[in-house]
Amino acid sequence: MTLRLKILQGTWYRDYELMDPKELAKRPHIAESFISFYPLRYIEFSKFPLTIGRQETNMIVLDDPNVSRIHARIIEKKTNGNEYYIQDLGSSKGIKVLSKKPQPKQEDELIRIGPGDKIILGATILEVLPSE
């Protein structure tokens, strides 16, 4: 299974589609996780955990000064099918998930994410899309 994300507000640090294959090869943490780039800024990931932040060592690098260097991580749990969870890694601005599902009260807890959920990190908004 893969996790598909679309950026609704903000920008990826770079367009992964345009990244030179030699440059991708130098960054195995991106190359192994990254599957494909879709029109309208969709990206699918298949290797977990993946981290999100401003620092280039993250699998999802965001160009947002309101995002911490290593802001959050997404993990996959294979229980009843594949489930994805996001966790704040002690960022100064935190994360917010807009979902109809109940949210945990403590910052360090995992928050389940699924299709239709919107993840807010700083001024960036990501949407979780259904996998095909």
N, CA, C and O atoms as a Tinker XYZ file with bonds, in Angstrom:
   528  protein
     1  N      0.837000   -1.190000    0.000000    73     2
     2  CA     0.000000    0.000000    0.000000    64     1     3
     3  C      0.878000    1.248000    0.000000    63     2     4     5
     4  O      2.048000    1.218000    0.380000    81     3
     5  N      0.276000    2.326000   -0.433000    73     3     6
     6  CA     0.988000    3.600000   -0.464000    64     5     7
     7  C      0.151000    4.674000    0.196000    63     6     8     9
     8  O     -1.072000    4.569000    0.293000    81     7
     9  N      0.830000    5.697000    0.642000    73     7    10
    10  CA     0.172000    6.879000    1.183000    64     9    11
    11  C      0.274000    7.960000    0.131000    63    10    12    13
    12  O      1.370000    8.276000   -0.332000    81    11
    13  N     -0.844000    8.527000   -0.249000    73    11    14
    14  CA    -0.866000    9.585000   -1.265000    64    13    15
    15  C     -1.198000   10.903000   -0.592000    63    14    16    17
    16  O     -2.197000   11.012000    0.118000    81    15
    17  N     -0.353000   11.911000   -0.819000    73    15    18
    18  CA    -0.549000   13.241000   -0.251000    64    17    19
    19  C     -0.628000   14.275000   -1.355000    63    18    20    21
    20  O      0.051000   14.167000   -2.376000    81    19
    21  N     -1.459000   15.273000   -1.140000    73    19    22
    22  CA    -1.570000   16.408000   -2.044000    64    21    23
    23  C     -1.312000   17.664000   -1.218000    63    22    24    25
    24  O     -1.810000   17.782000   -0.098000    81    23
    25  N     -0.552000   18.587000   -1.753000    73    23    26
    26  CA    -0.310000   19.837000   -1.037000    64    25    27
    27  C     -1.392000   20.835000   -1.459000    63    26    28    29
    28  O     -1.523000   21.157000   -2.639000    81    27
    29  N     -2.164000   21.319000   -0.481000    73    27    30
    30  CA    -3.245000   22.260000   -0.755000    64    29    31
    31  C     -2.777000   23.701000   -0.602000    63    30    32    33
    32  O     -3.211000   24.587000   -1.338000    81    31
    33  N     -1.894000   23.924000    0.350000    73    31    34
    34  CA    -1.371000   25.268000    0.595000    64    33    35
    35  C      0.082000   25.133000    1.000000    63    34    36    37
    36  O      0.415000   24.328000    1.869000    81    35
    37  N      0.957000   25.921000    0.370000    73    35    38
    38  CA     2.380000   25.847000    0.650000    64    37    39
    39  C      3.101000   25.222000   -0.532000    63    38    40    41
    40  O      2.509000   24.988000   -1.586000    81    39
    41  N      4.395000   24.954000   -0.342000    73    39    42
    42  CA     5.172000   24.349000   -1.436000    64    41    43
    43  C      6.124000   23.302000   -0.896000    63    42    44    45
    44  O      6.666000   23.424000    0.203000    81    43
    45  N      6.313000   22.257000   -1.713000    73    43    46
    46  CA     7.370000   21.302000   -1.428000    64    45    47
    47  C      8.671000   22.084000   -1.575000    63    46    48    49
    48  O      8.710000   23.086000   -2.288000    81    47
    49  N      9.703000   21.653000   -0.933000    73    47    50
    50  CA    10.989000   22.336000   -1.043000    64    49    51
    51  C     11.493000   22.323000   -2.482000    63    50    52    53
    52  O     12.093000   23.291000   -2.951000    81    51
    53  N     11.249000   21.245000   -3.157000    73    51    54
    54  CA    11.653000   21.127000   -4.562000    64    53    55
    55  C     10.607000   20.289000   -5.277000    63    54    56    57
    56  O      9.855000   19.549000   -4.642000    81    55
    57  N     10.561000   20.404000   -6.577000    73    55    58
    58  CA     9.686000   19.534000   -7.360000    64    57    59
    59  C     10.423000   18.221000   -7.571000    63    58    60    61
    60  O     11.376000   18.154000   -8.347000    81    59
    61  N      9.981000   17.182000   -6.882000    73    59    62
    62  CA    10.657000   15.889000   -6.963000    64    61    63
    63  C     10.648000   15.345000   -8.387000    63    62    64    65
    64  O     11.571000   14.638000   -8.792000    81    63
    65  N      9.600000   15.676000   -9.149000    73    63    66
    66  CA     9.503000   15.216000  -10.529000    64    65    67
    67  C     10.675000   15.742000  -11.360000    63    66    68    69
    68  O     11.162000   15.058000  -12.260000    81    67
    69  N     11.119000   16.948000  -11.056000    73    67    70
    70  CA    12.166000   17.579000  -11.838000    64    69    71
    71  C     13.559000   17.284000  -11.303000    63    70    72    73
    72  O     14.555000   17.713000  -11.886000    81    71
    73  N     13.632000   16.560000  -10.205000    73    71    74
    74  CA    14.919000   16.280000   -9.589000    64    73    75
    75  C     15.727000   15.322000  -10.468000    63    74    76    77
    76  O     15.204000   14.305000  -10.922000    81    75
    77  N     16.956000   15.636000  -10.701000    73    75    78
    78  CA    17.861000   14.818000  -11.490000    64    77    79
    79  C     17.988000   13.431000  -10.845000    63    78    80    81
    80  O     18.184000   13.347000   -9.632000    81    79
    81  N     17.882000   12.341000  -11.620000    73    79    82
    82  CA    18.000000   10.987000  -11.045000    64    81    83
    83  C     19.311000   10.787000  -10.277000    63    82    84    85
    84  O     19.348000   10.046000   -9.295000    81    83
    85  N     20.385000   11.448000  -10.724000    73    83    86
    86  CA    21.659000   11.342000   -9.998000    64    85    87
    87  C     21.559000   12.001000   -8.633000    63    86    88    89
    88  O     22.133000   11.518000   -7.657000    81    87
    89  N     20.821000   13.116000   -8.569000    73    87    90
    90  CA    20.613000   13.795000   -7.290000    64    89    91
    91  C     19.755000   12.929000   -6.370000    63    90    92    93
    92  O     20.032000   12.831000   -5.174000    81    91
    93  N     18.719000   12.303000   -6.919000    73    91    94
    94  CA    17.884000   11.398000   -6.122000    64    93    95
    95  C     18.710000   10.241000   -5.582000    63    94    96    97
    96  O     18.516000    9.826000   -4.439000    81    95
    97  N     19.627000    9.716000   -6.386000    73    95    98
    98  CA    20.467000    8.593000   -5.963000    64    97    99
    99  C     21.348000    8.973000   -4.770000    63    98   100   101
   100  O     21.698000    8.111000   -3.964000    81    99
   101  N     21.703000   10.234000   -4.653000    73    99   102
   102  CA    22.513000   10.705000   -3.523000    64   101   103
   103  C     21.686000   10.798000   -2.246000    63   102   104   105
   104  O     22.239000   10.921000   -1.154000    81   103
   105  N     20.382000   10.740000   -2.380000    73   103   106
   106  CA    19.473000   10.886000   -1.235000    64   105   107
   107  C     18.581000    9.651000   -1.137000    63   106   108   109
   108  O     17.392000    9.718000   -1.446000    81   107
   109  N     19.155000    8.521000   -0.706000    73   107   110
   110  CA    18.379000    7.273000   -0.690000    64   109   111
   111  C     17.131000    7.350000    0.174000    63   110   112   113
   112  O     16.166000    6.629000   -0.079000    81   111
   113  N     17.129000    8.216000    1.196000    73   111   114
   114  CA    15.938000    8.335000    2.041000    64   113   115
   115  C     14.759000    8.864000    1.236000    63   114   116   117
   116  O     13.610000    8.587000    1.581000    81   115
   117  N     15.018000    9.621000    0.169000    73   115   118
   118  CA    13.949000   10.101000   -0.714000    64   117   119
   119  C     13.702000    9.074000   -1.817000    63   118   120   121
   120  O     12.558000    8.698000   -2.071000    81   119
   121  N     14.760000    8.624000   -2.468000    73   119   122
   122  CA    14.623000    7.734000   -3.625000    64   121   123
   123  C     13.896000    6.439000   -3.283000    63   122   124   125
   124  O     13.087000    5.964000   -4.081000    81   123
   125  N     14.163000    5.859000   -2.122000    73   123   126
   126  CA    13.531000    4.595000   -1.755000    64   125   127
   127  C     12.068000    4.776000   -1.393000    63   126   128   129
   128  O     11.268000    3.859000   -1.578000    81   127
   129  N     11.710000    5.931000   -0.885000    73   127   130
   130  CA    10.347000    6.153000   -0.431000    64   129   131
   131  C      9.450000    6.712000   -1.521000    63   130   132   133
   132  O      8.260000    6.403000   -1.591000    81   131
   133  N     10.032000    7.526000   -2.355000    73   131   134
   134  CA     9.279000    8.266000   -3.357000    64   133   135
   135  C      8.893000    7.361000   -4.514000    63   134   136   137
   136  O      9.759000    6.694000   -5.081000    81   135
   137  N      7.636000    7.318000   -4.874000    73   135   138
   138  CA     7.193000    6.493000   -5.992000    64   137   139
   139  C      6.965000    7.334000   -7.233000    63   138   140   141
   140  O      7.584000    7.091000   -8.269000    81   139
   141  N      6.103000    8.299000   -7.141000    73   139   142
   142  CA     5.794000    9.057000   -8.348000    64   141   143
   143  C      5.233000   10.426000   -8.010000    63   142   144   145
   144  O      4.786000   10.684000   -6.893000    81   143
   145  N      5.272000   11.283000   -8.998000    73   143   146
   146  CA     4.772000   12.645000   -8.857000    64   145   147
   147  C      3.596000   12.773000   -9.802000    63   146   148   149
   148  O      3.688000   12.394000  -10.969000    81   147
   149  N      2.500000   13.301000   -9.310000    73   147   150
   150  CA     1.287000   13.425000  -10.108000    64   149   151
   151  C      1.034000   14.886000  -10.439000    63   150   152   153
   152  O      1.502000   15.773000   -9.726000    81   151
   153  N      0.302000   15.144000  -11.509000    73   151   154
   154  CA    -0.114000   16.533000  -11.765000    64   153   155
   155  C     -0.868000   17.059000  -10.542000    63   154   156   157
   156  O     -1.437000   16.279000   -9.779000    81   155
   157  N     -0.871000   18.327000  -10.364000    73   155   158
   158  CA    -1.532000   18.981000   -9.232000    64   157   159
   159  C     -0.859000   18.663000   -7.903000    63   158   160   161
   160  O     -1.491000   18.750000   -6.850000    81   159
   161  N      0.410000   18.298000   -7.946000    73   159   162
   162  CA     1.226000   18.130000   -6.750000    64   161   163
   163  C      0.790000   16.975000   -5.853000    63   162   164   165
   164  O      0.619000   17.158000   -4.648000    81   163
   165  N      0.612000   15.800000   -6.428000    73   163   166
   166  CA     0.360000   14.593000   -5.638000    64   165   167
   167  C      1.668000   13.820000   -5.522000    63   166   168   169
   168  O      2.446000   13.757000   -6.474000    81   167
   169  N      1.905000   13.237000   -4.359000    73   167   170
   170  CA     3.066000   12.376000   -4.192000    64   169   171
   171  C      2.626000   11.138000   -3.422000    63   170   172   173
   172  O      1.827000   11.227000   -2.490000    81   171
   173  N      3.155000    9.984000   -3.819000    73   171   174
   174  CA     2.875000    8.738000   -3.108000    64   173   175
   175  C      4.142000    8.242000   -2.438000    63   174   176   177
   176  O      5.240000    8.362000   -2.983000    81   175
   177  N      3.974000    7.684000   -1.249000    73   175   178
   178  CA     5.087000    7.118000   -0.503000    64   177   179
   179  C      4.770000    5.676000   -0.134000    63   178   180   181
   180  O      3.622000    5.330000    0.143000    81   179
   181  N      5.808000    4.838000   -0.134000    73   179   182
   182  CA     5.608000    3.430000    0.208000    64   181   183
   183  C      6.509000    2.950000    1.338000    63   182   184   185
   184  O      6.291000    1.859000    1.866000    81   183
   185  N      7.508000    3.726000    1.723000    73   183   186
   186  CA     8.423000    3.337000    2.809000    64   185   187
   187  C      8.145000    4.198000    4.034000    63   186   188   189
   188  O      8.014000    5.418000    3.937000    81   187
   189  N      8.060000    3.552000    5.172000    73   187   190
   190  CA     7.747000    4.251000    6.419000    64   189   191
   191  C      8.701000    3.801000    7.509000    63   190   192   193
   192  O      9.251000    2.705000    7.408000    81   191
   193  N      8.924000    4.604000    8.558000    73   191   194
   194  CA     8.322000    5.908000    8.790000    64   193   195
   195  C      8.914000    6.955000    7.851000    63   194   196   197
   196  O     10.012000    6.781000    7.322000    81   195
   197  N      8.170000    8.046000    7.652000    73   195   198
   198  CA     8.698000    9.166000    6.879000    64   197   199
   199  C      8.555000   10.419000    7.718000    63   198   200   201
   200  O      7.582000   10.595000    8.453000    81   199
   201  N      9.550000   11.288000    7.591000    73   199   202
   202  CA     9.543000   12.516000    8.387000    64   201   203
   203  C      9.205000   13.709000    7.500000    63   202   204   205
   204  O      9.414000   13.693000    6.287000    81   203
   205  N      8.676000   14.740000    8.148000    73   203   206
   206  CA     8.257000   15.968000    7.470000    64   205   207
   207  C      8.917000   17.139000    8.190000    63   206   208   209
   208  O      8.915000   17.201000    9.419000    81   207
   209  N      9.476000   18.059000    7.425000    73   207   210
   210  CA    10.066000   19.243000    8.027000    64   209   211
   211  C     10.818000   20.069000    6.994000    63   210   212   213
   212  O     10.758000   19.789000    5.797000    81   211
   213  N     11.536000   21.102000    7.473000    73   211   214
   214  CA    12.314000   21.978000    6.585000    64   213   215
   215  C     13.667000   21.375000    6.222000    63   214   216   217
   216  O     14.208000   21.674000    5.157000    81   215
   217  N     14.215000   20.543000    7.080000    73   215   218
   218  CA    15.553000   19.994000    6.881000    64   217   219
   219  C     15.569000   19.025000    5.700000    63   218   220   221
   220  O     14.639000   18.238000    5.524000    81   219
   221  N     16.628000   19.086000    4.893000    73   219   222
   222  CA    16.696000   18.274000    3.675000    64   221   223
   223  C     16.782000   16.779000    3.910000    63   222   224   225
   224  O     16.602000   16.008000    2.967000    81   223
   225  N     17.049000   16.343000    5.126000    73   223   226
   226  CA    17.103000   14.902000    5.398000    64   225   227
   227  C     15.716000   14.292000    5.563000    63   226   228   229
   228  O     15.590000   13.069000    5.640000    81   227
   229  N     14.678000   15.113000    5.619000    73   227   230
   230  CA    13.305000   14.610000    5.709000    64   229   231
   231  C     12.875000   14.036000    4.366000    63   230   232   233
   232  O     13.385000   14.441000    3.322000    81   231
   233  N     11.943000   13.096000    4.394000    73   231   234
   234  CA    11.403000   12.577000    3.140000    64   233   235
   235  C     10.450000   13.570000    2.499000    63   234   236   237
   236  O     10.351000   13.637000    1.274000    81   235
   237  N      9.748000   14.342000    3.318000    73   235   238
   238  CA     8.908000   15.418000    2.800000    64   237   239
   239  C      9.517000   16.718000    3.317000    63   238   240   241
   240  O      9.437000   17.027000    4.506000    81   239
   241  N     10.123000   17.468000    2.409000    73   239   242
   242  CA    10.776000   18.722000    2.776000    64   241   243
   243  C      9.855000   19.865000    2.368000    63   242   244   245
   244  O      9.503000   20.009000    1.197000    81   243
   245  N      9.470000   20.674000    3.350000    73   243   246
   246  CA     8.551000   21.780000    3.103000    64   245   247
   247  C      9.288000   23.112000    3.168000    63   246   248   249
   248  O     10.160000   23.313000    4.014000    81   247
   249  N      8.931000   24.002000    2.278000    73   247   250
   250  CA     9.491000   25.346000    2.245000    64   249   251
   251  C      8.544000   26.259000    3.015000    63   250   252   253
   252  O      7.766000   27.008000    2.423000    81   251
   253  N      8.619000   26.186000    4.344000    73   251   254
   254  CA     7.704000   26.926000    5.209000    64   253   255
   255  C      8.456000   27.287000    6.484000    63   254   256   257
   256  O      8.823000   26.394000    7.248000    81   255
   257  N      8.697000   28.580000    6.734000    73   255   258
   258  CA     9.436000   28.969000    7.936000    64   257   259
   259  C      8.701000   28.650000    9.237000    63   258   260   261
   260  O      9.303000   28.683000   10.310000    81   259
   261  N      7.407000   28.343000    9.152000    73   259   262
   262  CA     6.626000   27.982000   10.335000    64   261   263
   263  C      6.696000   26.493000   10.655000    63   262   264   265
   264  O      6.111000   26.041000   11.640000    81   263
   265  N      7.400000   25.734000    9.836000    73   263   266
   266  CA     7.582000   24.304000   10.044000    64   265   267
   267  C      8.960000   24.096000   10.660000    63   266   268   269
   268  O      9.937000   24.710000   10.229000    81   267
   269  N      9.038000   23.235000   11.661000    73   267   270
   270  CA    10.322000   22.938000   12.304000    64   269   271
   271  C     11.217000   22.127000   11.370000    63   270   272   273
   272  O     10.756000   21.569000   10.375000    81   271
   273  N     12.509000   22.074000   11.713000    73   271   274
   274  CA    13.450000   21.312000   10.874000    64   273   275
   275  C     13.006000   19.860000   10.744000    63   274   276   277
   276  O     12.987000   19.310000    9.643000    81   275
   277  N     12.653000   19.247000   11.851000    73   275   278
   278  CA    12.057000   17.902000   11.835000    64   277   279
   279  C     10.754000   18.044000   12.619000    63   278   280   281
   280  O     10.753000   18.006000   13.850000    81   279
   281  N      9.665000   18.204000   11.907000    73   279   282
   282  CA     8.391000   18.629000   12.498000    64   281   283
   283  C      7.538000   17.437000   12.962000    63   282   284   285
   284  O      7.042000   17.421000   14.089000    81   283
   285  N      7.377000   16.448000   12.082000    73   283   286
   286  CA     6.471000   15.335000   12.379000    64   285   287
   287  C      6.932000   14.089000   11.641000    63   286   288   289
   288  O      7.807000   14.145000   10.777000    81   287
   289  N      6.330000   12.971000   11.995000    73   287   290
   290  CA     6.599000   11.734000   11.249000    64   289   291
   291  C      5.288000   11.015000   11.008000    63   290   292   293
   292  O      4.334000   11.138000   11.775000    81   291
   293  N      5.268000   10.263000    9.922000    73   291   294
   294  CA     4.115000    9.430000    9.584000    64   293   295
   295  C      4.581000    7.988000    9.618000    63   294   296   297
   296  O      5.609000    7.637000    9.038000    81   295
   297  N      3.808000    7.157000   10.308000    73   295   298
   298  CA     4.125000    5.735000   10.363000    64   297   299
   299  C      2.963000    4.938000    9.777000    63   298   300   301
   300  O      1.839000    5.427000    9.660000    81   299
   301  N      3.267000    3.717000    9.420000    73   299   302
   302  CA     2.259000    2.801000    8.879000    64   301   303
   303  C      2.105000    1.655000    9.864000    63   302   304   305
   304  O      3.093000    1.108000   10.354000    81   303
   305  N      0.855000    1.292000   10.152000    73   303   306
   306  CA     0.575000    0.118000   10.980000    64   305   307
   307  C     -0.252000   -0.836000   10.142000    63   306   308   309
   308  O     -1.270000   -0.460000    9.560000    81   307
   309  N      0.201000   -2.069000   10.092000    73   307   310
   310  CA    -0.516000   -3.077000    9.310000    64   309   311
   311  C     -1.344000   -3.930000   10.263000    63   310   312   313
   312  O     -0.907000   -4.992000   10.707000    81   311
   313  N     -2.534000   -3.454000   10.567000    73   311   314
   314  CA    -3.432000   -4.192000   11.452000    64   313   315
   315  C     -4.565000   -4.736000   10.598000    63   314   316   317
   316  O     -4.427000   -5.806000   10.005000    81   315
   317  N     -5.662000   -4.033000   10.526000    73   315   318
   318  CA    -6.771000   -4.401000    9.632000    64   317   319
   319  C     -6.570000   -3.650000    8.327000    63   318   320   321
   320  O     -7.261000   -2.666000    8.062000    81   319
   321  N     -5.632000   -4.106000    7.513000    73   319   322
   322  CA    -5.240000   -3.337000    6.339000    64   321   323
   323  C     -4.166000   -2.359000    6.769000    63   322   324   325
   324  O     -3.596000   -2.492000    7.852000    81   323
   325  N     -3.895000   -1.407000    5.951000    73   323   326
   326  CA    -2.863000   -0.421000    6.284000    64   325   327
   327  C     -3.504000    0.807000    6.901000    63   326   328   329
   328  O     -4.473000    1.352000    6.372000    81   327
   329  N     -2.954000    1.233000    8.021000    73   327   330
   330  CA    -3.393000    2.453000    8.676000    64   329   331
   331  C     -2.190000    3.356000    8.814000    63   330   332   333
   332  O     -1.073000    2.886000    9.033000    81   331
   333  N     -2.417000    4.668000    8.686000    73   331   334
   334  CA    -1.343000    5.646000    8.782000    64   333   335
   335  C     -1.605000    6.572000    9.955000    63   334   336   337
   336  O     -2.743000    6.952000   10.233000    81   335
   337  N     -0.515000    6.929000   10.642000    73   335   338
   338  CA    -0.591000    7.792000   11.814000    64   337   339
   339  C      0.465000    8.879000   11.701000    63   338   340   341
   340  O      1.554000    8.644000   11.176000    81   339
   341  N      0.142000   10.072000   12.195000    73   339   342
   342  CA     1.101000   11.161000   12.237000    64   341   343
   343  C      1.383000   11.492000   13.694000    63   342   344   345
   344  O      0.505000   11.385000   14.550000    81   343
   345  N      2.625000   11.897000   13.966000    73   343   346
   346  CA     3.040000   12.235000   15.323000    64   345   347
   347  C      3.889000   13.498000   15.286000    63   346   348   349
   348  O      4.810000   13.612000   14.477000    81   347
   349  N      3.577000   14.441000   16.161000    73   347   350
   350  CA     4.386000   15.648000   16.312000    64   349   351
   351  C      5.697000   15.246000   16.982000    63   350   352   353
   352  O      5.692000   14.490000   17.954000    81   351
   353  N      6.807000   15.743000   16.471000    73   351   354
   354  CA     8.117000   15.418000   17.035000    64   353   355
   355  C      8.673000   16.570000   17.870000    63   354   356   357
   356  O      9.873000   16.843000   17.837000    81   355
   357  N      7.803000   17.239000   18.612000    73   355   358
   358  CA     8.235000   18.317000   19.485000    64   357   359
   359  C      8.387000   19.651000   18.778000    63   358   360   361
   360  O      9.156000   20.506000   19.218000    81   359
   361  N      7.663000   19.832000   17.691000    73   359   362
   362  CA     7.739000   21.096000   16.942000    64   361   363
   363  C      7.207000   22.244000   17.783000    63   362   364   365
   364  O      6.440000   22.033000   18.722000    81   363
   365  N      7.617000   23.463000   17.441000    73   363   366
   366  CA     7.150000   24.625000   18.200000    64   365   367
   367  C      5.712000   25.004000   17.840000    63   366   368   369
   368  O      5.002000   25.554000   18.682000    81   367
   369  N      5.265000   24.724000   16.614000    73   367   370
   370  CA     3.920000   25.115000   16.173000    64   369   371
   371  C      2.907000   23.979000   16.270000    63   370   372   373
   372  O      1.702000   24.224000   16.207000    81   371
   373  N      3.372000   22.741000   16.423000    73   371   374
   374  CA     2.468000   21.606000   16.524000    64   373   375
   375  C      1.880000   21.203000   15.180000    63   374   376   377
   376  O      2.235000   21.748000   14.135000    81   375
   377  N      0.979000   20.242000   15.234000    73   375   378
   378  CA     0.259000   19.797000   14.039000    64   377   379
   379  C     -1.231000   19.785000   14.373000    63   378   380   381
   380  O     -1.628000   19.676000   15.533000    81   379
   381  N     -2.024000   19.896000   13.347000    73   379   382
   382  CA    -3.470000   19.797000   13.510000    64   381   383
   383  C     -3.987000   18.941000   12.377000    63   382   384   385
   384  O     -3.600000   19.122000   11.223000    81   383
   385  N     -4.863000   18.008000   12.706000    73   383   386
   386  CA    -5.486000   17.168000   11.689000    64   385   387
   387  C     -6.972000   17.488000   11.677000    63   386   388   389
   388  O     -7.660000   17.323000   12.684000    81   387
   389  N     -7.460000   17.947000   10.534000    73   387   390
   390  CA    -8.887000   18.220000   10.382000    64   389   391
   391  C     -9.539000   16.935000    9.893000    63   390   392   393
   392  O     -9.352000   16.507000    8.754000    81   391
   393  N    -10.309000   16.336000   10.793000    73   391   394
   394  CA   -10.895000   15.031000   10.522000    64   393   395
   395  C    -12.154000   14.891000   11.358000    63   394   396   397
   396  O    -12.347000   15.612000   12.338000    81   395
   397  N    -13.003000   13.964000   10.966000    73   395   398
   398  CA   -14.198000   13.681000   11.763000    64   397   399
   399  C    -13.884000   12.676000   12.870000    63   398   400   401
   400  O    -14.707000   12.433000   13.752000    81   399
   401  N    -12.683000   12.097000   12.814000    73   399   402
   402  CA   -12.284000   11.121000   13.826000    64   401   403
   403  C    -11.890000   11.843000   15.120000    63   402   404   405
   404  O    -11.421000   12.980000   15.069000    81   403
   405  N    -12.072000   11.202000   16.269000    73   403   406
   406  CA   -11.636000   11.830000   17.520000    64   405   407
   407  C    -10.118000   12.019000   17.539000    63   406   408   409
   408  O     -9.383000   11.196000   16.994000    81   407
   409  N     -9.655000   13.090000   18.159000    73   407   410
   410  CA    -8.226000   13.409000   18.226000    64   409   411
   411  C     -7.684000   13.127000   19.628000    63   410   412   413
   412  O     -8.389000   13.331000   20.617000    81   411
   413  N     -6.439000   12.660000   19.718000    73   411   414
   414  CA    -5.851000   12.460000   21.046000    64   413   415
   415  C     -5.584000   13.805000   21.714000    63   414   416   417
   416  O     -5.458000   14.832000   21.047000    81   415
   417  N     -5.501000   13.780000   23.019000    73   415   418
   418  CA    -5.312000   15.018000   23.768000    64   417   419
   419  C     -3.840000   15.369000   23.961000    63   418   420   421
   420  O     -3.503000   16.549000   24.061000    81   419
   421  N     -2.962000   14.382000   24.015000    73   419   422
   422  CA    -1.549000   14.653000   24.255000    64   421   423
   423  C     -0.794000   14.822000   22.957000    63   422   424   425
   424  O     -1.050000   14.125000   21.975000    81   423
   425  N      0.140000   15.757000   22.965000    73   423   426
   426  CA     0.914000   16.124000   21.778000    64   425   427
   427  C      1.741000   14.969000   21.221000    63   426   428   429
   428  O      1.933000   14.878000   20.009000    81   427
   429  N      2.238000   14.075000   22.100000    73   427   430
   430  CA     3.136000   13.026000   21.632000    64   429   431
   431  C      2.399000   11.778000   21.145000    63   430   432   433
   432  O      3.044000   10.816000   20.727000    81   431
   433  N      1.085000   11.771000   21.187000    73   431   434
   434  CA     0.330000   10.602000   20.745000    64   433   435
   435  C      0.212000   10.561000   19.228000    63   434   436   437
   436  O      0.330000   11.577000   18.544000    81   435
   437  N     -0.024000    9.367000   18.732000    73   435   438
   438  CA    -0.232000    9.178000   17.301000    64   437   439
   439  C     -1.658000    9.563000   16.939000    63   438   440   441
   440  O     -2.599000    9.256000   17.670000    81   439
   441  N     -1.808000   10.240000   15.803000    73   439   442
   442  CA    -3.126000   10.626000   15.308000    64   441   443
   443  C     -3.345000    9.861000   14.006000    63   442   444   445
   444  O     -2.559000    9.980000   13.066000    81   443
   445  N     -4.414000    9.080000   13.962000    73   443   446
   446  CA    -4.711000    8.316000   12.751000    64   445   447
   447  C     -5.131000    9.277000   11.641000    63   446   448   449
   448  O     -5.908000   10.204000   11.867000    81   447
   449  N     -4.603000    9.039000   10.434000    73   447   450
   450  CA    -4.967000    9.855000    9.279000    64   449   451
   451  C     -5.463000    8.938000    8.168000    63   450   452   453
   452  O     -5.015000    7.800000    8.032000    81   451
   453  N     -6.393000    9.458000    7.381000    73   451   454
   454  CA    -6.939000    8.686000    6.280000    64   453   455
   455  C     -7.451000    9.607000    5.192000    63   454   456   457
   456  O     -7.387000   10.829000    5.323000    81   455
   457  N     -7.961000    9.019000    4.113000    73   455   458
   458  CA    -8.434000    9.824000    2.983000    64   457   459
   459  C     -9.400000   10.918000    3.418000    63   458   460   461
   460  O    -10.331000   10.687000    4.190000    81   459
   461  N     -9.147000   12.126000    2.894000    73   459   462
   462  CA    -9.991000   13.276000    3.198000    64   461   463
   463  C     -9.472000   14.122000    4.345000    63   462   464   465
   464  O     -9.873000   15.276000    4.490000    81   463
   465  N     -8.583000   13.566000    5.165000    73   463   466
   466  CA    -8.030000   14.336000    6.282000    64   465   467
   467  C     -7.085000   15.408000    5.761000    63   466   468   469
   468  O     -6.386000   15.215000    4.766000    81   467
   469  N     -7.079000   16.529000    6.448000    73   467   470
   470  CA    -6.166000   17.621000    6.124000    64   469   471
   471  C     -5.198000   17.782000    7.293000    63   470   472   473
   472  O     -5.610000   17.877000    8.449000    81   471
   473  N     -3.904000   17.813000    6.972000    73   471   474
   474  CA    -2.854000   17.939000    7.981000    64   473   475
   475  C     -2.284000   19.346000    7.878000    63   474   476   477
   476  O     -1.831000   19.763000    6.813000    81   475
   477  N     -2.310000   20.078000    8.991000    73   475   478
   478  CA    -1.782000   21.447000    9.005000    64   477   479
   479  C     -0.477000   21.450000    9.789000    63   478   480   481
   480  O     -0.439000   21.082000   10.963000    81   479
   481  N      0.590000   21.871000    9.119000    73   479   482
   482  CA     1.910000   22.016000    9.730000    64   481   483
   483  C      2.368000   23.434000    9.415000    63   482   484   485
   484  O      2.664000   23.738000    8.259000    81   483
   485  N      2.433000   24.297000   10.403000    73   483   486
   486  CA     2.768000   25.698000   10.144000    64   485   487
   487  C      1.715000   26.303000    9.241000    63   486   488   489
   488  O      0.523000   26.259000    9.548000    81   487
   489  N      2.161000   26.878000    8.108000    73   487   490
   490  CA     1.230000   27.458000    7.140000    64   489   491
   491  C      0.956000   26.498000    5.981000    63   490   492   493
   492  O      0.319000   26.875000    4.997000    81   491
   493  N      1.429000   25.279000    6.097000    73   491   494
   494  CA     1.275000   24.287000    5.026000    64   493   495
   495  C      0.111000   23.358000    5.334000    63   494   496   497
   496  O     -0.074000   22.925000    6.472000    81   495
   497  N     -0.675000   23.057000    4.296000    73   495   498
   498  CA    -1.795000   22.125000    4.452000    64   497   499
   499  C     -1.610000   20.992000    3.452000    63   498   500   501
   500  O     -1.490000   21.219000    2.248000    81   499
   501  N     -1.590000   19.761000    3.974000    73   499   502
   502  CA    -1.521000   18.556000    3.146000    64   501   503
   503  C     -2.846000   17.833000    3.260000    63   502   504   505
   504  O     -3.473000   17.841000    4.320000    81   503
   505  N     -3.277000   17.208000    2.174000    73   503   506
   506  CA    -4.494000   16.400000    2.202000    64   505   507
   507  C     -4.127000   14.955000    1.915000    63   506   508   509
   508  O     -3.344000   14.669000    1.009000    81   507
   509  N     -4.701000   14.047000    2.698000    73   507   510
   510  CA    -4.515000   12.623000    2.468000    64   509   511
   511  C     -5.544000   12.182000    1.441000    63   510   512   513
   512  O     -6.744000   12.378000    1.630000    81   511
   513  N     -5.069000   11.583000    0.352000    73   511   514
   514  CA    -5.956000   11.135000   -0.711000    64   513   515
   515  C     -6.106000    9.629000   -0.705000    63   514   516   517
   516  O     -5.244000    8.925000   -0.179000    81   515
   517  N     -7.189000    9.119000   -1.282000    73   515   518
   518  CA    -7.344000    7.672000   -1.371000    64   517   519
   519  C     -6.259000    7.072000   -2.271000    63   518   520   521
   520  O     -5.876000    7.673000   -3.275000    81   519
   521  N     -5.772000    5.894000   -1.908000    73   519   522
   522  CA    -4.817000    5.183000   -2.768000    64   521   523
   523  C     -5.586000    4.528000   -3.896000    63   522   524   525
   524  O     -6.754000    4.166000   -3.750000    81   523
   525  N     -4.910000    4.382000   -5.019000    73   523   526
   526  CA    -5.592000    3.717000   -6.147000    64   525   527
   527  C     -5.136000    2.293000   -6.274000    63   526   528
   528  O     -5.596000    1.574000   -7.162000    81   527
